[in-house]
């Protein structure tokens, strides 16, 4: 049996042409693996057949939508994951689940290598290969676009010469990646950060400037995970899909950011992540109600570090696993209901309640009958500010 390489296959130009290029360059049979993470668009059966038509000896499609939502997006939600406080890790979160299935497929078929369609300028090459190194260190990673100098112009010529069934053309100016957590758009006129995004860029979100009635939902969380919308019990995937529609039609989740790539360059990216934006907003509000102050403060630093690790392709690292344990422990009491109003591009929390709430009305109220003993505050302030008072005296004496 000939040696095989398993290619992470998207159905697009680069990975379709990559099948033939890999075979020519390595002499190995190419197995195409398409992983459905909720990217929508084309039928996965069509993508499977296209891989065969492009020369793959075998074409495999894996439906990983529920796995992606439960095992990757829910940990991200519990971490309120936002890279550089803006980007909800749309692409970064899908790479470890795709890499996992690459490793499983390669081992099941006895392949000695895997491949992906990433360039040498982006983050995804690192994410795929670092994940493979952690999951299956015996496998070799190959990147045709990067390692075999497969430029876009060469890919188009190759596709035309070999009559490959590719829909893309040289006129498409954008690079687009999408899944159920969001959509990422880059290149083209967006490479100049002075150029504003145009409405044609967007697919998951409607124009927030168009007048329409607001939508209001109540999201129920159980230990940090959304479990129901308006009292209807739903799976994590179903909740994300429903909120993509509700928040998307209100224009929620449009993000325009210049971000720092792992490879050292800055990149202008446009994202749309309606469900992710709405859920993180709701989850943070419930944490504000149920987490004690010091824990909430410390968790914000952990969230930033967690987001950096995932962005940098270290989903399967030891530090990431350890941070997961901490974050999971913080979610023991993050259960309750959040009312969310979505309108004009914003998702705003308008109500919050929890049986685990640390909010005590009798302590918080300013009305007669409050239980807060204000007489204790004077002594507390004296002790709290004592170090500042002592150091200020020292500073004054040394002048």
Secondary structure as UniProt FT lines:
FT   STRAND          4..8
FT   HELIX           13..26
FT   STRAND          29..36
FT   HELIX           44..53
FT   TURN            54..55
FT   STRAND          58..63
FT   HELIX           65..68
FT   HELIX           69..73
FT   HELIX           74..78
FT   TURN            79..80
FT   TURN            84..86
FT   HELIX           90..109
FT   STRAND          113..116
FT   HELIX           124..135
FT   TURN            137..138
FT   STRAND          140..143
FT   HELIX           144..147
FT   HELIX           152..161
FT   TURN            162..163
FT   TURN            170..171
FT   STRAND          175..179
FT   TURN            180..181
FT   STRAND          182..186
FT   HELIX           188..191
FT   TURN            193..194
FT   HELIX           199..201
FT   TURN            208..209
FT   STRAND          215..222
FT   TURN            223..224
FT   STRAND          225..229
FT   TURN            230..231
FT   STRAND          232..233
FT   HELIX           236..248
FT   TURN            249..253
FT   STRAND          254..260
FT   TURN            262..263
FT   STRAND          266..272
FT   HELIX           274..290
FT   HELIX           293..311
FT   TURN            312..313
FT   TURN            315..316
FT   HELIX           318..330
FT   TURN            331..333
FT   STRAND          336..343
FT   TURN            344..345
FT   STRAND          346..353
FT   TURN            355..356
FT   HELIX           361..364
FT   TURN            368..369
FT   HELIX           375..384
FT   HELIX           386..397
//
